[in-house]
């Protein structure tokens, strides 16, 4: 009886089954790929912002808005593994984005398109990857999808409340990451263009959108550090003056890079079906379909024009609605050739993305190696072979946990952010006997001049990136190197020398 009820519920509410498939894909081996450099930094910021007084907007020192960090911090309080906690937040936000894709497909087209589009979102490799990273991309993608939901309602019915909800979402998005401004620009440009053509809504509704956007970011605007560091976003995006100089070479490079990313990581077969979907939209010229197409193309074009150099991370937030285009392409093919080729088309559409995503979940290094020979945007260097890779962190954590027996110990590191420093720090923040902290010659200052020995109230250890001991090498003895199996990079574990003679400086490591 229970099985029958479950079957009935799934038939009536197919998104229940889709959600189960989503979480099965996203949660499987969630921490299989070691923590990435930027993930470690964001989680470190998240801990500071939610634990240390006066640090609520700490990430603004690097011109990063803090809203998502707050959610990371809350999750880290609720779950014992900080790496899993951070990535789980992105998984949940990815689900919100996928739900938006389903609702858009079901509401403006039909339920079948909604189902196929959301299933495609689950198995397309680029979405699978960034939904499983403690980064901001899944959140911004969800903002883009749901902004379009309210924008379509506003453009169709002209209700001010829908314009206000769009403004609220865009404000939340900007409180997460500046790249949400692409959606803000797309919303206002398309709205103004439709107003000029149709006059189907009152122009003053856009002022309410602006007001709701500004209300959502009021706390951000009140922070002096926000204004002090705002210009540093020019590291990633063009300033207005730079755009006025028409950097055509950069735009061409971004266009070619985005095309490469789109073709390889959305997968060629999905791109082909999406192309058929675009053709079907242009042929039928339905208003909702054209608005969807304009939103997708507009977001990608604006991203291409605004960034100084593209990457998967910079592009992925503007791609989820491509799933709807591909689902529409499948429906057009199925309608044209009936069921004779419909099933074959379905297999072709899903087979390659599913295989690639399963490889990504089971063996991340193998996944990257498949793309490394074909694309400089594969991210294999960043996540596996480069200094930003987290390989070795898990081994270092396991080694440190065995040190000291049941006694309290101190684990120091340099003041750098990223891996392994930030990763080690956040992992042991709540540990009952292991105390993480900074341990550098710079912090000790003049007090260490002429000192031959350091004495601490508890055993002290040091974690280094390679041989970088932050100027403390004279006071440390080496224990072990933990090597990244995919390159020559190592994480060093050191112990404070216990037997030495000469001038001794006592240190208090636990306050």
GICOR-V523083 format. One line per field, one symbol per residue. ss: DSSP state (H for helix, E for strand, L for the rest). psi: psi as a letter, one per 30 degrees, with the letter a starting at -180 (. if undefined). burial: + if it has 24 or more other ideal C-beta (glycine too) atoms within 12 Angstrom, else -. Layout:
ss: ???
psi: ???
burial: ???
//
This chain:
ss: LHHHHHHHHHHHLHHHHHHHHHHHHHHLLLLLLLLLHHHHHHHHHHHHHHHLLLLLLHHHHHLLLLHHHHHHHHHHHHLLLHHHHHHHHHHHHHHHHHHHHHHHHHHHLLHHHHHHHHHHHHHLHHHHHHLLLLLLHHHHHHHHHHHHHHHHHHHHHLLHHHHHHHHHHHHHHHHHLHHHHHHHHHHHHHHHHHHHHHLLLLLHHHHHHHHHHHHHLHHHHLLHHHHHHHHHHHHLELLHHHHHLLLHHHHHHHHHHHHHHHHHHLLHHHHHHHHHHHHHHHHHLLHHHHHHHHHHHHHHHHHHHHELLLLHHHHHLLLLLHHHHHHHHHHHHHHHHHHHHHHHHHHHHHHHHHHHHHHHHHLHHHHHHHHHLLLLLLLHHHHHHLLLLLLLHHHHHHHHHLLLLLLLEEEEELLLLLLLHHHHHHHLLLLLLEEEEELLHHHHHHHHLLLLEEEELLEEEEEEELLELLLLHHHEEEEEEEELLLLLLEEEEEEELLLLLLLEEEELLLL
psi: eeeeeeeeeeeeiffeeeeeeefeeefkhegeklkleeeeeeeeeeeefgekkggfhefffghkkfeeeeeeeeefffkejeeeeeeeeeeeeeeeeeeeeeeeeeefcleeeeeeeeeeeefkeeeeeffgkiafeeeeeeeeefeeeeeeeefefgkeeeeeeeeeeeeeeffekffffeeeeeeeeeeeeeeeefhflkffefeeeeeeeeefgeeeffjefeeefeffffeelkleeeefgiieeeeeeeeeeeeeeeeeffkeeeeeeeeeeeeeeeeehkeeeeeeeeeeeeeeeeeeeelfklleefeefgfeffeeeeeeeeeeeeeegafefeeeeeeeefeeeeeeeeeeeeieeeeefefeffkfgfgeeefeflffkgkfeeeeeeeeffkfbglklkjlllgllbkfeeeeefegegkffkjllkileeefbfffkgkfkkklflkklkkljbgjghggefglkkelkjkkfgagklkkklkkkfjlkakkjkkjfk.
burial: -------------++--++-++--+++--++++++++++++++++++++++----+++++-++++++++++++-++----++++++++++++++++++++++++++-++-+-+++++++++++++++++++++++++++++++++++++++++++--+-+-+++++++++++++++++++++++++++-++--+------+---++-+++-++--++--+----++---+--+--+++------------+--+--++-+++++++++++++++++++-++------+++++++++++++++++++++++++++++++++++++++++++++++----------++-+++-+++-++++++--++-++-++---+-+++++++++-+++++++++++-++--+-----++++++-++++++++++++++-+--++++++++------+--+--+-+--++++++++-+++-+--++--++-+-+-+--+++++++++-------+-+-+--
//
